């Protein structure tokens, strides 16, 4: 019985070390891929005008240091490029600008808010939002 407990403890320790190594590698990779986004994020002194007048707008409210928000960074960059001139894709870091989180009444991050070309809010999504979901929302708003 004692040998079984020892074997079980050793196996549990090995699993814990493997999980820790995987998480560490993931966090390192996320930090390396998120560097360009930090420069694309609004600086403390500059918060974009929301919504962009006369244009369908997607606003992502998040933080450059939250894990699901970091996962949104490449999606936002791709959407900015894909919809350039047809829809605005904006980001506000609510950890750097806490008043903006209150202003938009967000409960969790990331939160995406969509506006039609007349500036009316037409939808919200909380959590990671993939490219296809954003494309579908833009299509629903007449942006192709």
Secondary structure, 3 states (H helix, E strand, C coil): CHHHHHHHHHHHHHHHHHHHHHHHHHHHHHHHHHHHHHHHCCCCCCCCCCCCCCCEEEEEEECCCCHHHHHHHHHHHHHHHHCCCCEEEEEEECCCCHHHHHHHCCCCCCEEEEECCCCCEEEEEECCCCHHHHHHHHHHCCCC
